[in-house]
Amino acid sequence: MPQLAGGSETGLGKRTLGVPALVFMIIAASAPLTVVAGGTTSNFAVTGVLGIPLSFIVLGVCLALFTVGYAAMSAHISNAGAFYAYIAQGLGRAAGVGAAWVALVSYNAMQVGIYGLFGFASASFVSAKLGVDVPWWATALVGFLAVGWLGVRKVDLSAKVIAVLVGLEFVAVLVFDVVAIAVAPEGISGASMDPANLFTAGVGAALAFSIAAFMGFESAAIYSEEAKDPKRSIARATYIAVAVISLFYAFSGWATATATGHSQIIAKSREFGPDLIFVFLAEHGGTVLADIAQVLFVTSLFAALMAFHNAVARYVFSLSREGVLPRRLAYVNPESFAPVAGSLSQSLVALVMLTVFAAAGIGSELGALYPVLTFFTWLTNTGAFGLVLLLVLISAAVIGYFRKHGEGYSLWVKLIAPAMAVVTLGAVFVLIVANFNVLIGSEGLSTLSWLLPAVAVVPGMAGLCWGLYLRSVRPDIYAGIGHGGTDS
């Protein structure tokens, strides 16, 4: 019979994930083809900034600074509730509970919101190829069932599925990059990598858009209890992922501008949006190639759904194991070692939100784009808002943690790099706040421009209060917060 992890002999599967599997899990969350086809073109279109490709390099440097301390801390803390555990041990247990609730909301928002784009893209493809008018929520529901089924299986099965899908994504994007460079209607130019074309009036919105492409890069630590060598593999996987994501997106963003010509990329992005690279491939590579790329666009979204689903399931498991959430939610299958209760609870949240948005979209004046402009845009930007806030807090937590456990580490690792990460990522967070109305497509300040960020922040404040309550009323539970269910 399945048992409660943390209060039994059953926990998450041990030593099943190596560095390659972790890297694929991380990159899947950032959805390479989705970023190149959707995120980059949308960034060009909305901000009017030519230097979007360079923004990935700038943010890659910021996240590399973050990774210095984060990776060092991963050698000391092995906990499926990564953000939660790191902040609890660096800034205090109550702060850790607050961070955990922000993480739960943010990861859920990212995962659930992707169903909007997944449903739209898959339904549009089916309708175009089969001539059958399929509602977006129907194909989203098919994806939901597949994610739910894989979520209660062994994590290495999910890892294998994700590895195949991510590998195919990279091939598709590289094919586009090669064709783009070969066509290059205005020749080869470095204009989109020129700092003067990034650091303009729209740089704040550009960086706020681009940071979403990295969300999930920190997720290797979530699998630390299932990694073969957590003291080394978590750090290696995170460094590799940051380097690959920043360089690959910068190169592919430059190739996207090259495909249409740097003087035309903003206008073309506004005309075609996420369809730009598929229109380009159909024109220069043939319909079959464009169709394959569109299918892989859908599977890219599915891989991201799986990655974020797994992250949420493990957060629920970690919090429940320590008694911060009801312990029954730490239920683990002793055969698959999957956090079944955490997985099912995330699926329930997704199903409820799917139902709400599907019902709300009936007869919407937004038409077919309704799930993209509302469900996807609102929730994923809310998730990115919360996760960047957590990155800032973790950087501060690294400094706090190594004040007590810094022996053997250089000043660069335990203070300078994390302090620089606090400053740089803090600046990005401020830019997200200042440009949130742009990110959600709102004209000026609106109710949504403050309500959606509040959805991420308010649970954090409530979690902090809950942590303080546990300290005074349940000191036994409080003592184990962030320490894997054991006093430390």
Secondary structure, DSSP 4 states (H G I P E B T S, - for coil): --EETTSSS--SPPS-B-HHHHHHHHHHHH-HHHIIIIIIHHHHHHH--TTHHHHHHHHHHHHHHHHHHHHHHHTT---SSHHHHHHHHHH-HHHHHHHHHHHHHHHHHHHHHHHHHHHHHHHHHHHHHH-----HHHHHHHHHHHHHHHHTS-HHHHHHHHHHHHHHHHHHHHHHHHHHHHH-TT----GGG-GGGTSSTTHHHHHHHHHGGGTTTTGGGGGTTTBSSHHHHHHHHHHHHHHHHHHHHHHHHHHHHHHH-TTTHHHHHHHHGGGHHHHHHHHHT-HHHHHHHHHHHHHHHHHHHHHHHHHHHHHHHHHHHTTSS-GGGGEE-TTT---HHHHHHHHHHHHHHHHHHHHHTTT-TTGGGHIIIIIIHHHHHHHHHHHHHHHHHHHHHHHHHHHHH-TT--HIIIIIHHHHHHHHHHHHHHHHHHTHHHHTT-SSS-HHHHHHHHHHHHHHHHHHHHHHHHHHH-HHHHHTTTTTTS--
